[in-house]
């Protein structure tokens, strides 16, 4: 009834409902632009309207908002002395309530230890002998325990609220209730005690009974601040005397993970900055100039912080990555300006003239280069809501503001510094003795060493490049063929580098699940998992295990292994996780599956097929048949066990005989209630203690409700006041029943989820799709095997759209500033040539393209054209001064080689530490993003130095040919007139 009521809520994208014994869940996914506060109020209103129509035994309806910001920010494992009677009450009173009072904490959930209940267990033989029926017993006990508001009364002293109280104050008082006209008391036919429910599951942390505490923060609260406050509250709570016998151990703190990820990015940024400074020192060989250009890094980055603050943005992992990108980019403009000023100084111009002329010559080029990097973020406003847009929107402010600041530093501060701080190149140290002489000789020595090193490396490369460029201009088609071959070669890595969904964030853990056969017992599971506990305790140090959580019932179990914090000499996270999975034992007849945490090593090798229809039984049969067909495909390991009950199971069905029911006057609801009271028991009004409310349940003794034969002899009351055995009214049959019923977007659904061999997954998926294309489904049944892949497809579409729009914007911008439509096309080859390096580098390092790597590709198209713009601009300037085209191209390549290599190496150096940062299993993996930029910059720089000049000459010829054709056409038209 609830799904139709909430399905009309505006903004719903998907709605899934799962109904199982004892509970039902409805999960609604909203479109990303939906105001979730409004949606929450809409859902709450609709649920309140249908609440009176829900079944009477529905105790509670919980409505919870969940998103990336509402995931638990803290997990704690709590272990205690097994002699403590009610550990959950102490934890809730002294720890959970303290944490709930923290500003920013939304909900504190306690999992793994059932709260005590009051159980009234009736002896069937004594009750039958006394003539007490279960239905009458439930009614009399319900009437004996209540608290009721009875209106108001007036007195001389005022107006009072009248309340009728008949609540039990002690558990023992329940046993004194009179349950028959003869004065029989409850204690004479039943036992009454408060205790935990019968154990059906074990939860253990580090070898002890455990309770897991999960803390969910409010959506607007700062995760790091809330996490720190939680840790402080836990430390303070552990000082309470009632918690002395408890051990509270951290499992996962999201604030620590965020701080670790931030530290990793900052450390990589610091290393990249040092590499960039070393590159500048190597090329410039002037300490003061290097320091001046290096100051562009902190100055440009810090200028973005006020803009972020006043625009309401925060420093997070995405924005910090944007700042780290700029470490290598912000010095590019300053390098070009400083190098050009130095070139005019070497020609003999004075400081002021060199600063003005050198800056003015490249001002348009560096402005255009900066704008091309900024303009690639414009498509973010035009993309669909997805991970690509998510990252671009949060990266746009730090990157764009830093680049604009770097442009200001380059065109204003660097020229001023070249005049005021650098002065003349003539040495100021005249003396040749003492400390000053020593400094002079040291200064001369390190410059000479770097000069010889530069000439032996980049100097020779520069001269060789000039000779190669001359040869390339004379054999232009050879260059075109080589470029086309390089582009065609990307087919090989592109077939192996996959686009994956970038939902990767988590902790350093591996999860191993066990599925047990139906005849397994809880005791067998306890012995098996006790052996796993002992194994992890004995070999924990060797496997780098920090702790383990084990939870199991009679039909499934789960082992979560948490690893130590990342250390420099440890194996990789993948290797440690695989070692644990291989070491955990198998058992014949049991199914073992594993999955890494949703982190940098997370891989979901399962394959999902959703089956839809209108009838539950028909959908389940179609699901089972399709699953059987798919299991026969090579590479399929088995059915995935995700720890939820979504499979069929054996059920005892009672088929009511309508003839016998009408003959004895027994409605079907009476039969159902009798069976429910017999097996499950009946809930009674809750018992109130000083601390909380305690559930009360009445049922028959365990010995009276376990035997099926005894069940069929249970008396059912008739309308005449007598009783009739249940076996007279109903027949029993063993049938297959569904553990849960699912609906997706108001359609009946069932899920086929298969585990695949990870090493051969693409071939297996292709074979599975081939089988499904040929599979004949029953009429009215459909299936969808592409629901998960559509998320990846949407990301690919967003990425393709961003790349296409970014390229168009760059061409329009260059056409506007160059005042030419043809010449900007000569810069265009640098974009596809950069993808040669992207795919080959990712392929060589075994990485895939995630959302962050996609952002790197979009950003790359704005960065790689910078060097090409500077090169083409210099060619145009030389030709404007009367230089022949070929000579101008060669001269531009010879003179621009140094600044191009400097800007490329500073950008690559700034990203190298991030690209090769070791994945640890915590936070966002930065490797694919960094490697995308590094690989693209390397190949685009190398190939651009040759391909762009050659393409420039082709387009220049085309432009001249077009002008000639246009001139001849105009002449013909003029003669005809």
Secondary structure, DSSP 8 states (H G I E B T S, - for coil): -HHHHHTTSTTEEEEEEEEETTEEEEEEEE-TTS-HHHHHHHHHHHHHHHGGGS-TT---------SGGGSEEEEEEEEE-TT-S-HHHHHIIIIIHHHHTSTTEEEEEEESS---EEEEEE-HHHHHHHT--HHHHHHHHHHHS-EEEEEEEEETTEEEEEEEE---SSHHHHTT-B-STT--BGGGTEEEEEE-----EEEEETTEEEEEEEEEE-TTS-HHHHHHHHHHHHHHHTTSGGGTTEEEEEEEEHHHHHHHHHHHHHHHHHHHHHHHHHHHHHHH--HHHHHHHHHHHHHHHHHHHHHHHHTT----HHHHHHHHHHHHHHHHHHHHHHHHHHHHHHTT--HHHHHHHHHHHHHHHHHHHHHHHHHTTGGGGTS-SSHHHHHHHHHHHHHHHHHHHHHHIIIIIHHHHIIIII--SS------SHHHHHHHHHHHHHHHHHHHHHIIIIIHHHHHHHHHHHHHHHSHHHHHHHHHHHHHHHHHHHHHS-B--------SEEEEEEE--TT--HHHHHHHHHHHHHHHHHHTTTTTEEEEEEEEESSEEEEEEEE----TTS--HHHHHHHHHHHS---TT-EEEEEE-SSTT----EEEEEEEES-HHHHHHHHHHHHHHHHTSTTEEEE---SS--SEEEEEEEEE-HHHHHHHT--HHHHHHHHHHHHT-EEEEEEE-SS-EEEEEEEE-HHHHS-HHHHHT-EEE-TTS-EEEHHHHEEEEEEEEESEEEEETTEEEEEEEEEE-GGGHHHHHHHHHHHHHH----TT-EEES-HHHHHHHHHHHHHHHHHHHHHHHHHHHHHHHHT-SSTTHHHHHHHHHHHHHHHHHHHHHT--B-HHHHHHHHHHHHHTHHHHHHHHHHHHHHHHTT--HHHHHHHHHHHHHHHHHHHHHHHHHHHHHHHT----SSS---HHHHHHHHHHHHHHHHHHHHHHHHHHHHHHHHHHHHHHHHHHHHHHHHHH-
